[in-house]
Amino acid sequence: MDIDDIVLEDIPLELLQTPARFARATGLSEHVVRHWVADGVLPTYRIGRRVLINLPKLKQQLLNSATKKKILNNKKGVRK
């Protein structure tokens, strides 16, 4: 699956999601989502040690296609 295949309209209207919940909602593996978080591909918000994915910011980035380019250069979440 690629970032272009993610349909954000199907994700519940929450502002922040855990990587696990985001993975389930998008059909991505949790492993890939966590790599994207670690690599800075997905926008996050931290509360203490908890990392949450910022959905409004992600939607804006996708509209601007900046995230799409990062992900394509990142080889689908595999670290270099």
C-alpha positions as a Markdown table, in Angstrom:
| # | Residue | x | y | z |
|---|---|---|---|---|
| 1 | Met | 0.0 | 0.0 | 0.0 |
| 2 | Asp | 1.1 | 3.5 | -0.8 |
| 3 | Ile | 0.2 | 6.9 | 0.8 |
| 4 | Asp | -1.8 | 7.6 | -2.3 |
| 5 | Asp | -4.1 | 4.7 | -1.5 |
| 6 | Ile | -5.0 | 6.0 | 2.0 |
| 7 | Val | -8.6 | 7.4 | 2.1 |
| 8 | Leu | -8.7 | 9.9 | 4.9 |
| 9 | Glu | -12.4 | 10.3 | 4.7 |
| 10 | Asp | -12.8 | 6.8 | 6.1 |
| 11 | Ile | -10.8 | 7.6 | 9.2 |
| 12 | Pro | -12.9 | 8.6 | 12.3 |
| 13 | Leu | -13.0 | 12.3 | 12.9 |
| 14 | Glu | -10.5 | 12.4 | 15.7 |
| 15 | Leu | -7.7 | 14.9 | 15.7 |
| 16 | Leu | -5.1 | 12.6 | 17.0 |
| 17 | Gln | -4.6 | 8.8 | 16.7 |
| 18 | Thr | -2.2 | 6.3 | 18.0 |
| 19 | Pro | 0.0 | 4.6 | 15.4 |
| 20 | Ala | -1.8 | 1.3 | 16.0 |
| 21 | Arg | -5.2 | 2.8 | 15.4 |
| 22 | Phe | -4.0 | 4.7 | 12.4 |
| 23 | Ala | -2.6 | 1.5 | 11.0 |
| 24 | Arg | -5.9 | -0.3 | 11.4 |
| 25 | Ala | -7.9 | 2.6 | 9.9 |
| 26 | Thr | -5.6 | 2.9 | 6.8 |
| 27 | Gly | -4.8 | -0.8 | 6.3 |
| 28 | Leu | -1.1 | -0.2 | 6.7 |
| 29 | Ser | 1.0 | -2.4 | 8.9 |
| 30 | Glu | 1.8 | -1.0 | 12.3 |
| 31 | His | 5.4 | -1.6 | 11.6 |
| 32 | Val | 5.3 | 0.7 | 8.5 |
| 33 | Val | 3.4 | 3.4 | 10.4 |
| 34 | Arg | 5.9 | 3.4 | 13.3 |
| 35 | His | 8.8 | 3.7 | 10.8 |
| 36 | Trp | 7.1 | 6.6 | 9.1 |
| 37 | Val | 6.6 | 8.2 | 12.5 |
| 38 | Ala | 10.3 | 7.7 | 13.5 |
| 39 | Asp | 11.4 | 9.0 | 10.1 |
| 40 | Gly | 9.3 | 12.1 | 10.4 |
| 41 | Val | 7.1 | 11.2 | 7.4 |
| 42 | Leu | 3.8 | 11.4 | 9.4 |
| 43 | Pro | 3.2 | 14.5 | 11.5 |
| 44 | Thr | 2.9 | 13.7 | 15.2 |
| 45 | Tyr | 2.0 | 15.3 | 18.5 |
| 46 | Arg | 3.7 | 14.1 | 21.7 |
| 47 | Ile | 2.0 | 13.9 | 25.1 |
| 48 | Gly | 4.7 | 12.7 | 27.5 |
| 49 | Arg | 6.1 | 9.5 | 26.0 |
| 50 | Arg | 3.0 | 8.9 | 23.9 |
| 51 | Val | 3.2 | 9.7 | 20.2 |
| 52 | Leu | 0.0 | 10.5 | 18.3 |
| 53 | Ile | -0.5 | 11.1 | 14.6 |
| 54 | Asn | -1.9 | 14.5 | 13.9 |
| 55 | Leu | -4.6 | 13.9 | 11.3 |
| 56 | Pro | -5.5 | 17.5 | 10.3 |
| 57 | Lys | -1.8 | 18.2 | 9.7 |
| 58 | Leu | -1.4 | 15.0 | 7.7 |
| 59 | Lys | -4.5 | 15.9 | 5.6 |
| 60 | Gln | -3.0 | 19.3 | 4.9 |
| 61 | Gln | 0.4 | 17.8 | 4.0 |
| 62 | Leu | -1.2 | 15.3 | 1.6 |
| 63 | Leu | -3.1 | 18.2 | -0.1 |
| 64 | Asn | 0.2 | 19.9 | -0.5 |
| 65 | Ser | 1.8 | 16.6 | -1.6 |
| 66 | Ala | 4.9 | 17.2 | 0.5 |
| 67 | Thr | 4.3 | 14.0 | 2.4 |
| 68 | Lys | 3.8 | 12.0 | -0.8 |
| 69 | Lys | 7.3 | 13.0 | -2.0 |
| 70 | Lys | 8.9 | 12.2 | 1.4 |
| 71 | Ile | 7.3 | 8.7 | 1.4 |
| 72 | Leu | 8.3 | 7.9 | -2.1 |
| 73 | Asn | 11.8 | 8.9 | -1.3 |
| 74 | Asn | 11.6 | 6.8 | 1.9 |
| 75 | Lys | 11.0 | 3.5 | 0.1 |
| 76 | Lys | 7.7 | 2.8 | 2.0 |
| 77 | Gly | 9.1 | 3.1 | 5.5 |
| 78 | Val | 12.2 | 1.0 | 5.2 |
| 79 | Arg | 15.1 | 2.7 | 6.9 |
| 80 | Lys | 18.3 | 3.3 | 4.9 |
